[in-house]
């Protein structure tokens, strides 16, 4: 099964938290990665890593690459994309 990749622009409101995102991600068996370019270098974090999410310092307007691989990869990508697009 090939991984799914999707570019997403981050649009979060003040009420959304990393803890909430972490809870969503934990429901899926798929491996879910987030990649973000910072000053010409790409950083890759497993979305199930709370510390990794904190270190990415996501902000509105950031363009990220979501990558998911596993049996429920399509549902995971769709829900995470929806979370970032509120």
N, C-alpha and C positions, 0 to 999 in steps of 0.2 A: 504494500500500500504506500503510495507516494504521499509525502507531506503536503499540506495545504499552506500556501503563503499568501498573505494579504497585507497591503499597505493601508494604514489607518491614520487619520489625523486625530489627535487627542482633543476632545472637547468635554471637559469635566466641569461640574459645578462644585461649589464649596461643600456641599453635603456628602459628596462621594469620598470614600476613604480607601486607602490601600488594604485595610483589614477587610472591607466589604469585597473588594476585588479578589483577595486571597481566598475568601470563603467560596466565591463562585468557582474559582479555578480548582479548588480541592474536590469538587464533585465529579471531575472528569478523570478518566483513566489515561487519556492522551497526554503525551509530553507536549507542553506548550511553552514556546520560547518567545521572547520579545527582543527585538534588536533596534537599537537607536544609535544614530550617528552623532558623535559629539566631537567637534573641532577636527573633523576629518578621520576620526577613528570610530569603528563600529564596536559597540558594547552589546553583548548578548547575555540575557538573564533568563533563567528558568522562572516562569511566572509563579510556580509553586514556592519559590524562595522569597519570603517576606523581606529579608535583608537585601536581596538583589533588587527588589522593587523599590525599596527606599533609596538605594544608591543610584538608581536611574534618574531620580528627580524629574519625573514627567511633568510637563507643563502644557497648558492649552496651546495648540498650534504645532506641537511637536508631531513630526511624521515618524511613525514607528512601523516596523515590519513584524507582523504576527506570524508565527510558524507553528503548526500543530501536526502531530503524527500519532496515530493510534486509532483504536476502534471507534471512538466517539469524537474524532477530530473535527468533523464538520459542525456538530452542535457546539463544541467548545469555541471554535473560531467565531461562529455567529453570535454567541452570547457575549463573548469578550468584545467583539467589535461593537455590539450594541451598547455595552457598558461605557466604552470610550467615546461614543457618539451621542450621548444624552444632551 
